Amino acid sequence: MNVEQARFNMIEQQIRPWEVLDPQVLDLLFVVKRENFTPPACAALAFADMEIPIGHGQVMLAPKIEAKLLQELAPKKTDKALEIGTGSGYMTALLAARASFVVSIEIDPELAELARQNLAASGCANVRVETGDGARGWVQNAPYDLIVLSGAVSQIPSEIQAQLAVGGRLAAIVGEAPAMTAQLVTCTAPGAYDTVQLFETVVPPLQGFAAASRFRF
């Protein structure tokens, strides 16, 4: 496989058609090597328009999903970011390349260690991967300018939303299959939030987050 041609094709055939046109995001997809975060057994699928299993019941999200969320978050070099659901560390690395510092929470200890190794090998020095349950965020380093949930949740926990700084943005995929919507939440003032619906999709749920309660009659 010609890796650079495959990367170019991913950007031109998958990501641009999804209206990811921010040149900084597109350039970043060339710089952060997705294949370095893909399990060796799935190397041939590193640039495919699909979720890639990374073990422990978790996946790398499709490239266009990650790129679209990154564009909507619009990270700045002054931003402190929180990611919940590190996985293999690819989205973490994308955030780290644009933000000041990233705290990423991974509930599975083996995946957390894998992400640390991948990020260190890629030269990401402004990241800390914590092993823990991020279902209520990570208050130790709050408030955050950026928060991204790297998987689906039935609803955004209020405890996580409250950890946004004023002007901060939170990206999450909300709902239950087959009806999920990516949302961007902006903290407009202390305790005040504006939510924009971005696009419809279906992705696996984040581990550790409770499903929405269902009423039975």
Buried (B, 14 or more C-beta within 10 A) or exposed (E): EEEEEBBBEBBEEBBBEBEBEBEEBBEBBEEBBBBBBBBEEBEEBBBBBBBBBBBBEBBBBBBBBBBBBBBBBBBEEEBBBBBBBBBBBBBBBBBBBBBBBBBBBBBBEEBBEBBBEBBEEBEBEBBBBBBBBBBBBBEEBBBBBBBBBBBBBBEBBEEBBBBBBEEBBBBBBBBBEEEBBBBBBBBEEEEEBEBEEBBEBEBBBBBBBEEEEEEEE
